[in-house]
Amino acid sequence: MTTAQNAQTLSRPTWAGAPVRLDPRDCDRHQSFVAVEDGEEVTYRVDRRGAVIRRTLKGCGLPISVALAPRVFRGIAARAMETAEGEVTVTLELHHDDPKCTVPLLVASDLFDVAADWRGWSDLFGLPMLMIEADGSVVTLEETVGQVRTAKPASRRAGPHRQRRPRFLARRKPGLGMRMVVSGEEIIARR
């Protein structure tokens, strides 16, 4: 196995095998799905208030539920993975530093709805849009765009004489040089 394939298998989550789609527009009701991870059944439920993960501990068989508010996640992460046959799979997830607390939102091979859902989840939870690279590193979308979007704008007309008027405006007096006078009598209709 090459290093690129090894990095790709490390960054591919176990739940990315089956298609999943939770809709950010239906966040007022509970949306849930069940995934099997390492032979363990895990239930994910997502709504406007965050996510709930239900699983059973392997050693003792104790069922646990973990409720996570949106603020504990780093952002809404997108990940693109290519299979050996050349098929591309895209995932969206509520990304957490602990992979067991990461919540899948979308697993699809159709790329058209990904951008709308990505923006929708980001706006709903107020989280940044993230990209997961092939090596597993996580970067914000602004960092992938480059310095054009992230650099501060250059100040305009920066110079030592910024406060004075330009020479051609200093010679002119303000206004048009004429004055308008309106005179006349007021007309009021009375009975």
C-alpha positions in Angstrom: 0.0 0.0 0.0 1.4 3.4 -1.0 1.7 6.4 1.4 -1.1 8.2 -0.5 -3.5 5.2 -0.2 -2.5 4.8 3.5 -3.3 8.5 4.1 -6.6 8.2 2.3 -7.7 5.2 4.3 -6.8 7.0 7.5 -8.9 10.0 6.6 -11.9 7.9 5.4 -14.4 7.5 8.3 -16.2 4.1 8.8 -19.6 5.6 8.3 -18.8 6.9 4.8 -19.8 3.7 3.1 -23.6 4.2 3.0 -25.4 7.2 1.5 -26.7 9.6 4.1 -28.4 13.0 3.8 -29.7 15.2 6.6 -31.3 18.4 5.4 -30.4 21.7 7.1 -33.9 23.1 6.1 -35.6 20.3 8.2 -33.7 21.1 11.3 -36.8 22.0 13.3 -37.6 18.3 13.6 -35.2 15.6 14.8 -33.4 13.9 12.0 -31.6 10.7 12.8 -30.0 7.7 11.2 -28.2 4.5 12.3 -24.7 3.6 11.3 -22.5 0.6 12.1 -19.0 1.4 13.2 -16.6 -1.4 14.0 -19.5 -3.8 14.6 -21.2 -1.3 16.9 -24.6 0.3 16.2 -24.4 4.1 16.5 -27.4 6.4 16.3 -26.9 10.0 15.3 -29.7 12.6 15.9 -29.4 16.2 14.7 -31.6 19.2 15.2 -31.3 23.0 15.7 -29.9 22.6 19.2 -27.0 20.3 18.2 -26.5 16.5 18.0 -27.0 13.5 20.1 -24.9 10.4 19.7 -26.1 7.0 21.1 -23.8 4.0 21.3 -23.1 1.0 23.5 -19.7 0.7 25.2 -17.8 -2.3 24.0 -16.4 -3.6 27.2 -19.4 -3.5 29.5 -22.4 -3.1 27.1 -23.5 0.0 28.8 -25.6 2.3 26.5 -24.6 5.9 26.5 -26.0 9.1 25.0 -23.8 12.1 24.4 -25.5 15.5 23.7 -23.3 18.0 21.9 -24.1 21.7 21.4 -23.0 23.2 18.1 -20.3 25.3 19.8 -18.3 22.2 20.7 -17.7 21.4 17.0 -14.8 23.0 15.0 -17.0 23.5 12.0 -18.8 21.9 9.1 -16.2 19.9 7.2 -16.3 18.6 3.7 -14.2 15.6 2.6 -13.7 14.2 -0.9 -12.5 10.7 -1.3 -11.8 8.7 -4.4 -12.2 4.9 -4.6 -9.9 2.6 -6.5 -12.5 2.6 -9.4 -12.3 6.4 -9.7 -15.7 7.1 -8.1 -15.7 10.2 -5.9 -17.6 10.2 -2.5 -18.2 13.5 -0.7 -19.0 13.8 3.0 -20.2 16.7 5.2 -19.8 16.4 8.9 -20.0 18.3 12.1 -16.3 18.0 12.8 -15.0 17.4 16.3 -11.4 16.8 17.3 -12.5 13.4 18.7 -13.5 11.2 15.7 -16.0 9.4 17.9 -17.9 12.7 18.4 -17.9 13.7 14.7 -21.4 13.6 13.3 -22.0 12.8 9.6 -24.5 15.0 7.8 -24.1 13.9 4.2 -22.5 11.0 2.3 -23.1 11.3 -1.4 -21.5 10.8 -4.8 -23.6 13.5 -6.4 -21.6 16.8 -6.0 -24.4 19.2 -6.9 -26.2 19.4 -3.6 -23.1 19.5 -1.5 -22.4 23.2 -1.7 -25.9 24.2 -0.7 -26.0 21.8 2.2 -22.5 22.9 3.3 -23.5 26.5 3.4 -26.9 25.7 5.0 -25.4 23.8 7.9 -22.7 26.4 8.4 -25.3 29.2 8.6 -27.6 27.2 10.8 -25.0 26.4 13.5 -22.9 29.5 13.0 -19.8 27.4 12.4 -17.0 27.9 9.8 -16.8 25.8 6.6 -13.8 23.4 6.8 -12.0 21.2 4.3 -10.4 17.9 5.2 -7.4 17.3 3.0 -6.2 13.9 1.8 -3.6 13.8 4.5 -6.3 14.3 7.2 -5.4 17.9 8.0 -8.3 20.3 8.6 -8.2 23.8 7.1 -10.9 26.6 6.8 -12.3 27.3 3.4 -10.8 30.8 3.5 -7.3 29.3 3.9 -7.8 27.1 0.7 -8.9 30.1 -1.3 -5.6 31.9 -0.6 -4.3 35.4 0.1 -6.8 37.1 -2.2 -9.7 36.7 0.2 -7.8 36.7 3.5 -5.4 39.6 3.0 -6.4 43.1 4.3 -7.4 45.5 1.6 -4.7 48.1 0.7 -5.4 51.6 1.8 -6.4 54.0 -0.9 -4.5 57.2 -1.5 -2.1 56.6 1.3 0.4 59.4 1.5 1.6 62.2 3.7 -0.9 64.8 2.3 -4.0 62.6 2.5 -6.0 65.2 4.4 -5.5 68.2 2.0 -7.6 68.7 -1.1 -6.2 67.9 -4.5 -4.7 70.9 -6.3 -7.5 71.3 -8.9 -10.2 71.3 -6.2 -8.3 73.8 -4.0 -8.5 76.4 -6.8 -12.3 76.1 -7.0 -14.7 77.5 -4.6 -17.4 75.2 -3.3 -20.8 75.6 -4.9 -21.8 76.8 -8.4 -21.2 80.5 -7.9 -24.9 81.5 -8.1 -27.5 82.0 -5.5 -31.2 81.1 -5.9 -33.7 83.5 -4.4 -37.3 82.6 -4.1 -39.8 85.4 -3.4 -43.5 85.8 -3.7 -46.7 85.8 -1.7 -48.2 82.9 0.1 -51.6 81.8 -1.3 -54.0 80.1 1.0 -57.5 79.2 0.1 -60.0 80.0 2.8 -63.8 80.0 3.0 
